[in-house]
């Protein structure tokens, strides 16, 4: 695990937990780095991930970290505060003087995003070192982010610098919308990242249900929470 952290420059360190009944240590991670964005996905089990505290020797200590539980349960802790993440929940953290940890006792399939603070700040205003907070499953922008990230997971879709910059901008917009963009920031995000992610979600919905003889525009609109038009 130490070699994994050193070799991949993960945002913090990952440590195996003390041996527990029916708890197997597992790390299956894919990491993708784009200009202004780090994405890490996979499955972790029997491990504790600790984000480096602010002030540590790190060039990315001002990054924002968003971790999504695609399936499974996790526990996030910071300053004695404990948050439980269920299926589909996400946790947002900023680097503070104490850092934070995420513990996964059982298998958790996840996707995590690391973005520079200065890339998000123009859309959301001032970003203080707020404590950890949970974004619950069902949040519209969070669902769009997960769908969009899955749609562009194929490296062939982001093989050119122009496409990479476009994808990164869209993800920045979606994360800003999750945090709570200002009115102007929300308008910008709606025209860029949210619009692109919603289109991807609709296309994925159509593809997944092509075999349904009852597939209609109205049905897709209901699932995607948009008007048929």
Order of alpha helices (4+ residues) and beta strands (2+ residues): alpha-beta-beta-beta-beta-beta-beta-beta-beta-beta-beta-alpha-beta-alpha-alpha-alpha-alpha-alpha
